[in-house]
Amino acid sequence: GSVALLMAMMAIGIAPGDEVIVPNRTWIATAHAVTLLGGKVVLADVLPDKPIMDVSKLESYITKNTKAVIPVPLNGRAVDMKSVWEVAKKHNLKVIEDSAQGLLCPYASGRHYMGTRSDMGCFSFSIAKLLPTGQGGFIATNDVEHYANLKRIRMHGVDSLMHCRFNQPGFNFRITDMQSALGLSQLKTIEQRIEKLKTIYGIYEKALNEIKNISLIKVNVENGEIPIYIEIICQNRDELKARLAMANIETKEFYPNLNTAKHLEQLAEDKNSNRFESQGLTLPSGPGQSFDDIRRSISVLKSVLENEG
């Protein structure tokens, strides 16, 4: 997925001085794909209730140097892509979707999948994703020129190893046959994985509605969004994490905001992003979790929070 993002930035010609708008809440690979080419990341705040780009503010980040925007549907949550495309068309911007966590999730319209209607959509096959191959990823595009360019970029800039012409920069970005074979085998069970993720989300959703002091960050399962992770907001996040660890229940606090990375040279103080950074916690989840483990996690969670009350 990281390589897919870097290739996409290469394909649209991101160069020193170019600006790319990226949400403050995303994995830092989204930003590094820009900075490794000398571009400048411009961070955008997220929605109050979901850690995805607040598209209503998108135009306020655009300058004469803006070349692209990268929406990120974290945990399968749909970004307002219709508005993104309208703004992009108005300002002649490229739209590259970082759909690493949006594989097989539909747009709000329900007619197309995330990452398939923009200039390019980048997907991940890492171990924590819906379709794992260990590492790897792919790019989806409907643009013939982008497609041809990406094929050259992934093979040191040449069209064919049989008839080499060194016409442009590139590198060895090819996924291996072993990884691809593993991915194809995983496709056989992907529907079962999706259904299990939705079931796990339903179990948590029902239980967490009855627990005070925490709130589930919603995923619109009814509209086809796929909740790979179960994510909550808790004001006493660090204390809760420690208490659960004492019961041998591992959780993961949210990654820091991108503006905390000094090398990005961003000083944004985004209220909504800060809330997710300081209070966000991922509970035991994923298609490999047993339902017994999920129910035990909920039971301990209830006990810890009820004792606090």
N, C-alpha and C positions, 0 to 999 in steps of 0.2 A: 504494500500500500504506500509506503514511503517513497519507494522507487517510482511507482505510478504517478504520484504527485510531482516528483522532480521531473519526470519525462514530460508531463503535461505542461509544466512551466517552461521547459526547453522548447516544446512544440509551438507555444504561442510567443516565443522570443523574449521572455523576461530577461532584462539586462539591467546593469547598474543605473540607478535613478528611477526605475519603474516602481510604481506603488501597487500593492495588491491588498485588498481588504479581506481580513480574516477575523473570525469571531474570537474573542478573548478566551472563551471556553472551548478548547479543543486540545487534542494531543499535539505536542510541539512539532511533530513531523509536518503538519500543515504549514507552519511558518518556515521551517528549515528548507522546504522545497523552494521557497522564495529567496531566502537570504543566501543560500549556497550559490545562487546565480548573481548575487550582488543587488537584488531587488530589496525594496523596503516594505516591511509589513506594517499595515495600518490596522490597529485592533478596534473591533466593534463590540459594543456591549450586547448582552443577551436579554431575552424576555424575563419578566419577573418570576414566572412560574415554570419556565423550561430553559435549560441551558443551551438554547439555539439562538442564532442571530436575530436581533430585533430589526427586521427589515424596514420598519417605519423610519428608522434613523439612517438608513443606508446612504442616501444622497448627501448627508452632512459630512461624510468621510471622503467624498470624491474631490479630487483636485485635478489640475491639468496633467499631472503625472500618473494618474490612476489608469492601469491597464486591465485589471481583472478583479473579480471577486470570487471568493471560495466559500460557499455555504457548506455547513457541516451538519447533517442530520444525526446528531449524537443519539445513540441507543435507538435508532430507527425513528426518531421524532421528526415529523415533516416540517421543513422550513417553508415559509410562504414564497414558493418559487415563482408563482405568477408575478408577484411584485418585483422579485429579483430580476426576472427576465425583462420586465417593462423598464426598470431603471437602467439595466445593462444596455438595452437597445437605444434608449434615449441618449446615453453617454458613450456609446460605442465601446463597451467593455466586453471582455471575454468572461464566460461563466464556467468555472471548473468546480464540479461538486466533489467534495471529499466524502464519498459514500462508504467509507470503510465499515461503518456500523449500520449502513442502510441497505444492505443486500436483500433483494426480493421484497422490499417495502414499497408500497405504492405511494405516488403523490396524493395530495388531498383529493384530486379529481377521481382517483381510483382507476384511471385508464392506462397509466404508464408507471413504470418503476423508477424509483429514485436513481439518479445518475445517468438516465438514458435520454434526457431531452435537452441537456445543455451542450456546450461545445465539447466537453469531455466529462466523464464520470470516473472517479478513481475508487477502486475496491481493494479490500485486504483479505488475504487468506491466512492471517496469523492465528496462533493457537487459541486466542480468546474470541474469535469471530464465528459467525454462523457456519461457514464452510472452511474449516482449517486444513492447511497442507503443511503445517509447521511454520513456514514463512512463504511469502509470495503475494501476488495480487494481479489485477488486470485493469485495463482502461476500456471504457465503452465510448464510442463516438459515432455520430451519423455523418460526419464530414469526411469525404474521400481524401482531401488533401491532408487533414490531420492524421488520418489513418496511415497514409503512405509515409508521412514524416515520422510518425511514431515507430513504424517498422524499421526505418533507417536508424533512428536514435537508439533503439534497443540493441543494435548490432554494429556499433562503432561508426554509424553514419553511412554504411554502405547498403546498396540495394540487394546485392547478392555476393556470397563468398566465392562463387564461380567466376564472376565478372566484376571484380572490385574496382570502384572509383571512389577515391577519398574526397567527397564533395562537401561534407559537413561534419560538425562534432557529434559524437555519440559515445556509447560505452557498451560493455557487455551487461545488459539489463535483462537477459533472458531467464525465464523460470526454467527449472530443470524438468526432464521427463519424469523423474521419480516423484517430484512434487505434483506434477500434473496428473499422474496416475492416481496418486492418493486423493487428490481433489475429485476426480471422476468417481472414485469409489464412494466418497462421502455424499455425492449427489443422490445415491440410492436411498439414503435415510433422511434427506433434508426435510421432507414433509413431516416426518415424525419428530424431528428436532424442533421445528417451528411449533407444532402442536404442544410439545412438552413445555417449551418456553412460555407459551400463552397460558397453559395450565398453572405453571409455577407463579406467573404474574397474578392470576386470579386468586390463588391461595393467599398470597401476600396481600393483595388489595383488600380482600375481605377481612383479614386479620388486622391489618394496620389501621383500618377505619375505626377499630375499637380501642386503639392505643393512643393515649395522650402524649403530647410533647414531641411527636415526630410526625412527619407527613411524607407520603409517597410522592415522588416526582412522576407524574402521570405519563403513561404511554397509551396512545389511542389504539388499542388492540382491535376495537370494533371496525376501525377504518383500515386495518391491515398492517399497522405498525408492529414491528417485531421487537419485544423487549429482551434483548440479549442479557441485560443486567437488571437487577432490582436496586433502585437508587432511592435514597431517602434524604430528607433534610432534618437535621437535629441541632438545636442550639448548643447542647452539651455533647457535641459530636465526639470529642477526644475522650471524655469520661466514659461515654457509652461504648466506644471502641475498646477501651481497656477492660471494662467489665465483661464484655462478650469474650474477649481473649482469655480471661480467667476461666471461662467455661469451655475453652478450646474451640471457640467459634471465630474463625478468621473473617475480618471485614477489611475493606480498603477505603481509605479517605480519598476524596477527589483529588485529581492532579491540580497543581497550582495554576493560577491564571497565567497566560502567556506574558502579561506585562511584568511578571516577576523575573523573567529572563533578562539579565542585564545586557546581553549581547544583542537583544532586539531593540534596545534603546527606546522603549516605550514607557511612558509615565502615566498611562491611563489609570484613572481611579473609577472604575465602573461599579456602581452600586449593586446591580443585579449579579454581575460576575463574582463580586467579592462575597456575596451571600453563599453562592454555590461552592466557592473555594473553601470557605471557613466552616460550612455546616454540612456539606455533602458527604454521604457515606454509601458505599456499595455493599449490600448484604450478600450472603451466600446464594449463588444463582448459576444459571447456565444449564445447558442440556445434559451435562454429565452429573448433575446433582441428583441424589435420590430424594424422593418425596419425604422419607423419614428424616433426612437431614434438614430439609426445609421446615418441617413441622417442629423439629427440635429447636431450630434457630428462632422460630416465632415464639415458642414457649419460653425460652430463656429471655428473649427480648421483652416479653410481657412482664416476666418476673422482675427483671432489672428496673424497668420503668415504673412499675407499680410500687416497688419498694422506694423509689425516689419520691413518688407522690405522697 
